[in-house]
Amino acid sequence: MTTTCPLYTKGLYIEKLNASEAQVSMCCFQTSSRAAYTNINFDNNPYLESLRNKSSTQDKIKECEGCWQNESIGNQSYRQGQIAAFDQLGIAVDGSTDLVSMTYNCQNTCNLKCITCGPRFSSLWAPEYKKLNLKIALPKTIKKSYSLNNRCYEDLDFAKLRLLHFQGGEPFLTNDHENLLEKAAQDGSIQNLTVSYNTNGTIFPSERTIELWRQCHMVKIFFSIDAIGKQFEYIRFPGVWSQVEETMLRIRNIGLHNIWIELGVTVSLANVFYLQDIIDWKNQIMPVTNLGDAVGMYINFTGPVGHGGVVLDLVNANTVLQQRILSYTATLTDHNMANSIRRYIKNCQPNNDWIEYLDNLDVLRNTNWRTSLSQLSDKSLASNL
C-alpha cells in the first residue's frame, strides 16, 4: 500500500487565529503549525517545507497520524479521498510544489452549538463551556471573532488551484468564502475550481455566492446532518429540523448545472441508533440532485473537536452497549456504513463520562436526552452503566 499523499506538495490548510495571523498545514486532518503566519507563502513556508522534507524520507510522518489510523481499520482516509479527487480531475502529481488543493477554515461564527462540538468551531459554545467548567482548548492568542478582515491568503497564487474547500463555523454566515472566490474570479482561475463546503444546512447562500458558483467548474455541498427530526434538534441544538430540511431542498433546487450534493454524518453514541432514519430520509426526500445525480452519503467519527466529541465517541461504549451497536448495524441498509462502524468499535475503552455530560447539558438547555435520544437511553441505561 502506497503512503504517498498528493497534498505533501499540492495541499494547503489555513485556519485563521485573529485579525492578521493564521496557522497552516497541508490539510485539516494534519497537525497544524504551532507558529502563526501573517502572510502565507505556499512554496517557502517553514512549516510546510519541514513536512515536505520529512515525507521525502519517512513512509508515515506523525503529523498525518489521523489518516494512518483511519486506513488501519479499513476506512477511507482524507489522503485516499484526495487521491481519488486528483484522479477524477486528471491532476498529475509530480515532484513540483504547486498549490492545487486548499481548505480554508472560515471564522468560527456559527448559529448552532452541536453536542459534539466546542468553541474552536462554534462561537455559540464559549458561554456554555464556562458554565460546564470545561477548558476552552484554544491558545490565548486566538480570537477568531476578530478575524473578519484577515486576508493572509492575499498573495497566494491560484493559477493551478483546482480544489477549494470551506469549513467553519458555518461558512455561509461569513464573507470569507466569497472573498476567496472573488479573488479567483478576478485572476481568472475560478472557472477551473471545484468548490466545496461543509455546511449545517441552516443558511441559504447569497445571490452573489450563487453568481460566483455559476463561474466554477463544479460546486459540492456537504450537508452535515447527524440525525433528523427531534434527534437532529437535540444533537444540533438549537436547530429546527423543518427549517433545515426546507433550506437543503432550496439549495438542491437552485438550478445550477454544476452542483453536487452529499450528506455527511458524524457518528457518535448520540446518533448511532438513528442512522437508518437518515438513510430512509435521504432515499425518500433527497435521493437525487436537481439534475438527477444520486445524492451521496458518507460518515466520519466524532473526535476531539470539543469535549462532547471526546466523551460521545463510540469507543466509550461498554461491552453490552457495544454488542447492541453491532446488532443495530446488522439492520442497516447501508452496508458500507455498517462495516465502518463495526471496524471502528473493535477496541472500545468503556467510559461513562458521556452520561454526566449530557445530564449537565440538559440542565443548561432545558432539554432531555433520555427523551430525545430514547433509543440510546433504552439501550444504554438498561446495560447497567
C-alpha positions as CSV (number, residue, x, y, z in Angstrom):
1,M,0.0,0.0,0.0
2,T,1.4,3.4,-1.0
3,T,1.7,6.0,1.7
4,T,2.2,8.8,-0.8
5,C,-0.1,11.8,-0.3
6,P,-0.6,14.4,-3.1
7,L,-1.1,17.1,-0.5
8,Y,2.6,17.0,0.6
9,T,3.4,19.1,-2.4
10,K,-0.1,20.2,-3.6
11,G,-2.1,21.0,-0.5
12,L,-2.7,23.8,2.0
13,Y,-5.0,24.2,5.0
14,I,-5.5,27.7,6.6
15,E,-7.1,28.3,9.9
16,K,-7.4,32.0,10.9
17,L,-6.4,32.8,14.5
18,N,-7.1,36.6,14.8
19,A,-7.2,39.7,12.6
20,S,-3.8,39.1,11.0
21,E,-2.5,35.6,11.8
22,A,-3.2,32.0,10.7
23,Q,-1.9,28.5,11.3
24,V,-1.2,26.3,8.3
25,S,-0.8,22.6,7.4
26,M,-1.4,20.6,4.2
27,C,-4.9,19.5,5.2
28,C,-7.4,19.8,8.0
29,F,-6.6,16.4,9.4
30,Q,-2.9,17.1,9.7
31,T,-1.3,18.6,12.8
32,S,-1.2,22.4,12.2
33,S,1.8,24.6,12.7
34,R,2.4,26.0,16.1
35,A,3.7,29.1,14.6
36,A,1.3,31.7,13.3
37,Y,1.9,33.5,9.9
38,T,0.6,36.9,8.8
39,N,1.4,36.2,5.1
40,I,1.3,32.7,3.7
41,N,3.9,31.7,1.1
42,F,3.0,28.2,-0.2
43,D,6.3,27.4,-1.7
44,N,8.6,28.6,1.1
45,N,6.5,28.4,4.3
46,P,8.9,27.0,7.0
47,Y,6.4,24.5,8.5
48,L,5.2,23.2,5.1
49,E,8.8,22.8,4.0
50,S,9.7,20.8,7.1
51,L,6.8,18.4,6.4
52,R,7.8,18.0,2.8
53,N,11.4,17.2,3.9
54,K,10.1,14.6,6.4
55,S,7.8,13.0,3.9
56,S,10.6,12.5,1.4
57,T,12.5,10.3,3.9
58,Q,9.7,8.7,6.0
59,D,6.8,6.5,4.9
60,K,4.4,7.8,7.6
61,I,5.0,11.1,9.3
62,K,3.5,11.5,12.7
63,E,1.7,14.7,11.7
64,C,-0.6,12.6,9.5
65,E,-1.5,10.0,12.1
66,G,-5.2,10.6,11.6
67,C,-5.1,9.2,8.1
68,W,-3.0,6.2,9.1
69,Q,-5.4,5.3,11.9
70,N,-8.4,5.5,9.6
71,E,-6.7,3.3,7.0
72,S,-5.6,0.8,9.6
73,I,-9.2,0.0,10.4
74,G,-10.2,-0.2,6.8
75,N,-11.9,3.2,6.5
76,Q,-11.2,5.7,3.7
77,S,-8.8,8.4,4.9
78,Y,-8.7,12.0,3.8
79,R,-5.5,11.2,2.0
80,Q,-7.2,8.5,-0.1
81,G,-10.1,10.8,-0.8
82,Q,-7.8,13.4,-2.2
83,I,-6.0,10.8,-4.3
84,A,-9.4,9.9,-5.8
85,A,-10.3,13.6,-6.4
86,F,-7.0,14.2,-8.1
87,D,-7.6,11.2,-10.3
88,Q,-11.1,12.3,-11.1
89,L,-9.9,15.7,-12.3
90,G,-6.9,14.3,-14.1
91,I,-4.4,16.2,-11.9
92,A,-0.9,14.9,-12.2
93,V,1.1,14.5,-9.0
94,D,4.7,15.2,-9.9
95,G,7.7,16.5,-7.9
96,S,6.8,20.2,-8.3
97,T,5.3,22.3,-5.5
98,D,2.1,23.8,-6.7
99,L,-1.0,25.0,-4.9
100,V,-3.7,22.6,-6.2
101,S,-5.9,21.8,-3.2
102,M,-6.8,24.3,-0.5
103,T,-9.0,24.1,2.6
104,Y,-10.0,27.3,4.3
105,N,-11.4,27.4,7.8
106,C,-13.7,30.3,7.9
107,Q,-14.5,32.2,11.1
108,N,-15.9,30.1,13.9
109,T,-19.1,32.1,13.7
110,C,-22.0,29.6,14.0
111,N,-25.7,29.5,14.8
112,L,-25.6,26.0,16.3
113,K,-23.8,24.5,19.3
114,C,-23.8,20.8,18.4
115,I,-23.3,18.5,21.3
116,T,-20.1,17.0,19.8
117,C,-18.5,20.4,19.1
118,G,-16.9,23.2,21.1
119,P,-15.7,26.9,21.0
120,R,-13.0,26.3,18.4
121,F,-15.5,25.7,15.7
122,S,-18.7,27.3,17.1
123,S,-18.8,30.8,18.5
124,L,-22.0,30.0,20.5
125,W,-20.2,27.3,22.6
126,A,-18.0,29.5,24.8
127,P,-20.6,30.6,27.4
128,E,-21.8,27.0,28.0
129,Y,-18.2,25.7,28.2
130,K,-17.6,28.1,31.1
131,K,-20.8,27.1,32.8
132,L,-19.8,23.4,32.5
133,N,-16.4,24.2,33.8
134,L,-14.8,22.9,30.7
135,K,-11.4,24.1,29.5
136,I,-11.6,26.0,26.2
137,A,-8.7,24.4,24.3
138,L,-7.6,27.5,22.4
139,P,-4.4,29.4,22.9
140,K,-5.0,32.8,24.5
141,T,-3.7,34.5,21.3
142,I,-6.6,33.0,19.3
143,K,-9.5,35.5,18.9
144,K,-11.4,34.1,16.0
145,S,-14.3,36.6,16.4
146,Y,-11.8,39.3,15.4
147,S,-10.6,37.5,12.3
148,L,-13.2,39.0,9.9
149,N,-10.7,41.1,7.9
150,N,-7.8,38.6,7.9
151,R,-6.6,38.3,4.3
152,C,-3.5,36.2,4.9
153,Y,-4.2,34.4,1.6
154,E,-3.9,37.6,-0.5
155,D,-0.6,36.8,-2.1
156,L,-1.3,33.1,-2.8
157,D,-1.1,32.1,-6.5
158,F,-4.3,30.5,-7.6
159,A,-3.2,29.8,-11.1
160,K,-3.1,26.0,-10.6
161,L,-5.7,25.8,-7.8
162,R,-8.4,23.2,-8.7
163,L,-9.9,22.2,-5.3
164,L,-11.1,24.8,-2.8
165,H,-12.9,23.7,0.3
166,F,-14.6,25.8,3.0
167,Q,-15.5,24.8,6.6
168,G,-16.3,26.7,9.7
169,G,-18.1,27.6,11.9
170,E,-20.9,27.9,9.4
171,P,-19.2,29.2,6.1
172,F,-22.4,30.9,4.8
173,L,-22.5,33.2,7.9
174,T,-19.3,34.8,6.9
175,N,-17.8,36.6,3.8
176,D,-14.7,34.5,3.9
177,H,-15.7,32.1,1.1
178,E,-17.0,34.9,-1.1
179,N,-13.7,36.9,-0.6
180,L,-11.6,33.9,-1.9
181,L,-14.0,33.2,-4.8
182,E,-13.8,36.9,-5.7
183,K,-10.0,36.6,-5.8
184,A,-10.3,33.6,-8.1
185,A,-12.8,35.4,-10.3
186,Q,-10.5,38.4,-10.6
187,D,-7.4,36.4,-11.6
188,G,-9.4,34.1,-13.9
189,S,-8.8,30.8,-12.0
190,I,-12.4,30.4,-10.9
191,Q,-13.5,28.5,-14.0
192,N,-11.1,25.7,-13.1
193,L,-12.3,25.4,-9.5
194,T,-14.2,22.6,-7.8
195,V,-15.5,24.5,-4.8
196,S,-16.9,22.6,-1.8
197,Y,-18.5,23.4,1.6
198,N,-19.2,21.8,4.9
199,T,-22.5,23.5,5.9
200,N,-25.1,22.8,8.6
201,G,-27.9,23.4,6.2
202,T,-29.5,26.3,8.0
203,I,-28.4,29.2,5.7
204,F,-29.4,29.8,2.1
205,P,-26.4,31.3,0.2
206,S,-26.5,34.9,-1.0
207,E,-27.2,35.9,-4.6
208,R,-23.6,36.9,-5.0
209,T,-22.4,33.5,-3.9
210,I,-24.7,31.8,-6.4
211,E,-23.4,34.0,-9.1
212,L,-19.8,33.1,-8.3
213,W,-20.8,29.4,-8.3
214,R,-22.1,29.8,-11.8
215,Q,-18.5,30.5,-12.9
216,C,-17.0,27.5,-11.1
217,H,-16.2,24.1,-12.7
218,M,-18.2,22.4,-10.0
219,V,-19.8,23.1,-6.6
220,K,-20.0,20.4,-4.0
221,I,-22.3,20.9,-1.0
222,F,-21.7,18.6,2.0
223,F,-24.6,18.9,4.4
224,S,-23.6,18.0,7.9
225,I,-26.7,16.1,9.1
226,D,-26.3,13.8,12.1
227,A,-30.0,12.9,12.5
228,I,-33.4,14.0,11.5
229,G,-36.5,15.3,13.5
230,K,-36.2,15.7,17.2
231,Q,-32.9,13.8,17.3
232,F,-31.4,16.4,15.0
233,E,-32.8,19.2,17.2
234,Y,-31.1,17.7,20.2
235,I,-27.8,16.9,18.6
236,R,-27.5,20.1,16.6
237,F,-29.1,22.4,19.1
238,P,-30.9,24.9,18.7
239,G,-31.5,23.9,15.0
240,V,-35.1,23.4,13.8
241,W,-35.3,20.3,11.6
242,S,-38.2,21.5,9.4
243,Q,-36.3,24.7,8.6
244,V,-33.1,22.9,7.8
245,E,-34.9,20.4,5.6
246,E,-36.5,23.3,3.7
247,T,-33.2,25.1,3.2
248,M,-31.5,21.9,2.0
249,L,-34.2,21.4,-0.6
250,R,-34.0,25.0,-1.7
251,I,-30.2,24.7,-2.3
252,R,-30.8,21.4,-4.2
253,N,-33.3,23.2,-6.4
254,I,-31.2,26.3,-7.2
255,G,-31.0,25.1,-10.8
256,L,-27.3,25.4,-11.4
257,H,-25.8,22.8,-13.8
258,N,-22.7,22.2,-11.7
259,I,-24.0,21.3,-8.1
260,W,-23.2,18.1,-6.4
261,I,-24.7,17.2,-3.0
262,E,-23.7,14.7,-0.3
263,L,-24.8,14.2,3.3
264,G,-22.0,14.0,5.9
265,V,-22.9,12.1,9.1
266,T,-20.7,12.3,12.2
267,V,-21.4,9.1,14.0
268,S,-21.4,9.1,17.8
269,L,-23.1,7.5,20.7
270,A,-25.8,10.1,20.4
271,N,-27.0,9.1,16.9
272,V,-25.7,5.6,16.3
273,F,-29.2,4.1,16.8
274,Y,-30.8,6.6,14.4
275,L,-28.7,6.1,11.3
276,Q,-31.3,4.2,9.4
277,D,-33.7,7.2,9.8
278,I,-31.2,9.4,8.0
279,I,-30.7,6.8,5.2
280,D,-34.5,6.5,4.8
281,W,-34.9,10.3,4.7
282,K,-32.3,10.6,2.0
283,N,-33.8,7.9,-0.1
284,Q,-37.3,9.3,0.2
285,I,-36.8,13.1,0.3
286,M,-33.5,13.8,-1.4
287,P,-32.4,10.8,-3.4
288,V,-31.0,12.8,-6.3
289,T,-29.8,16.3,-7.1
290,N,-31.8,18.7,-9.3
291,L,-30.0,17.2,-12.3
292,G,-30.8,13.6,-11.4
293,D,-27.4,12.6,-10.0
294,A,-27.5,10.4,-6.9
295,V,-27.1,12.2,-3.6
296,G,-24.2,10.5,-1.7
297,M,-23.7,9.9,1.9
298,Y,-20.5,9.4,3.9
299,I,-19.7,9.1,7.6
300,N,-16.9,10.1,9.9
301,F,-16.5,9.6,13.6
302,T,-16.6,12.2,16.3
303,G,-13.2,13.3,17.7
304,P,-11.5,16.0,19.8
305,V,-13.3,19.0,18.2
306,G,-14.8,19.6,21.6
307,H,-15.4,17.9,25.0
308,G,-18.6,16.4,23.7
309,G,-16.8,14.9,20.7
310,V,-14.4,13.1,23.0
311,V,-16.9,11.7,25.5
312,L,-19.5,10.7,22.9
313,D,-17.0,8.8,20.8
314,L,-18.2,5.2,20.1
315,V,-15.1,3.8,21.7
316,N,-16.5,4.7,25.1
317,A,-19.3,2.1,24.8
318,N,-19.1,-0.7,27.3
319,T,-19.3,-4.4,26.3
320,V,-23.1,-4.6,26.5
321,L,-23.7,-1.3,24.6
322,Q,-21.0,-2.3,22.0
323,Q,-22.9,-5.5,21.3
324,R,-26.2,-3.6,20.9
325,I,-24.5,-1.2,18.5
326,L,-23.2,-4.2,16.5
327,S,-26.7,-5.7,16.5
328,Y,-28.2,-2.5,15.2
329,T,-25.6,-2.1,12.4
330,A,-26.7,-5.5,11.2
331,T,-30.0,-4.0,10.3
332,L,-28.6,-1.0,8.4
333,T,-29.3,-1.0,4.6
334,D,-26.1,0.9,4.0
335,H,-23.6,-1.9,4.4
336,N,-20.5,0.3,3.9
337,M,-21.7,2.4,6.8
338,A,-22.3,-0.7,8.9
339,N,-18.9,-2.2,8.2
340,S,-17.1,1.1,9.0
341,I,-18.8,1.2,12.4
342,R,-18.0,-2.4,13.2
343,R,-14.3,-1.9,12.4
344,Y,-14.2,1.3,14.4
345,I,-15.6,-0.1,17.7
346,K,-13.4,-3.2,17.9
347,N,-11.2,-1.6,20.5
348,C,-13.6,0.0,22.9
349,Q,-12.4,1.5,26.2
350,P,-15.6,1.9,28.3
351,N,-16.1,5.3,29.8
352,N,-19.4,6.7,31.2
353,D,-18.5,10.4,31.2
354,W,-20.9,11.0,28.3
355,I,-23.9,10.4,30.6
356,E,-22.8,13.1,33.1
357,Y,-22.0,15.4,30.2
358,L,-25.5,15.1,28.6
359,D,-27.2,15.4,32.0
360,N,-25.3,18.6,32.7
361,L,-26.0,19.9,29.3
362,D,-29.7,19.3,29.7
363,V,-29.8,21.4,32.8
364,L,-28.3,24.4,30.8
365,R,-30.5,23.9,27.8
366,N,-33.7,22.7,29.4
367,T,-33.5,19.6,27.2
368,N,-33.8,15.9,28.0
369,W,-31.5,13.4,26.2
370,R,-33.4,10.4,27.7
371,T,-36.5,11.5,25.8
372,S,-34.9,13.0,22.6
373,L,-32.5,10.1,22.3
374,S,-34.7,7.4,23.7
375,Q,-33.1,4.6,21.7
376,L,-29.7,5.5,23.3
377,S,-31.3,5.8,26.7
378,D,-33.1,2.5,26.5
379,K,-30.1,0.6,25.2
380,S,-27.5,2.2,27.5
381,L,-29.2,2.7,30.9
382,A,-30.5,-0.9,30.7
383,S,-27.0,-2.2,30.4
384,N,-26.0,-1.3,34.0
385,L,-23.7,1.5,33.1
